[in-house]
Amino acid sequence: MSKIEKIIRKMTENPRDWRIGNLENIAEHYQLNIRKSGGSHVGFGHKNSNIVVTVPAHKPIKPVYIKQFLILVEAVIKG
């Protein structure tokens, strides 16, 4: 199991107290699009999925945003 897979498993088990950097690392690993417009939110998407997740860059990130992000990652992994 890779480091990224371990982080995803930990996020699934406990979606509290994560930072935007964790999400960006996972997004880069799975080649997700990361959209930073200089504001207080970061958008994540993928060319093969119509799911787009916008996450406030405040820390810690609320669990609802982590769950949405994990749905996107799962959709990309399953293709």
QUIRA-V291988 format. One record per pair of residues at least 6 apart in sequence whose ideal C-beta (glycine too) atoms are under 8 Angstrom apart, sorted by the first residue. I is the first residue (numbers start at 1). GAP is how many residues later the second one is. Records with the same first field share a line. If there is no record, write none. Layout:
I->GAP / GAP
This chain:
1->8
4->21 / 22 / 25 / 26
7->15 / 18 / 19
8->18 / 62 / 65
11->7 / 11 / 55 / 58 / 59
12->58
15->48 / 51 / 52 / 55
16->44 / 47 / 50
17->43
18->42 / 43 / 48
19->40 / 41 / 42
20->22 / 35 / 37 / 39 / 41
23->19 / 21 / 32 / 38 / 43 / 46
24->10 / 18
26->6 / 43 / 47
27->6 / 7 / 17
28->6
30->16 / 43 / 46 / 47
31->15
32->12 / 13 / 14 / 40 / 41 / 44
33->10 / 11 / 12 / 13 / 14
34->8 / 9 / 10
35->7 / 8 / 9 / 10
36->6 / 7
37->6
40->16 / 17 / 18
41->13 / 14 / 15 / 16
42->12 / 13 / 15
43->9 / 10 / 11 / 12
44->8 / 9 / 10 / 11 / 25 / 28
45->6 / 7 / 8 / 27
46->26 / 29 / 30
48->28 / 31
49->23 / 26 / 27
51->20 / 21 / 24
52->20
53->12 / 15 / 16 / 18 / 19
55->6 / 10 / 13 / 14
56->6 / 9
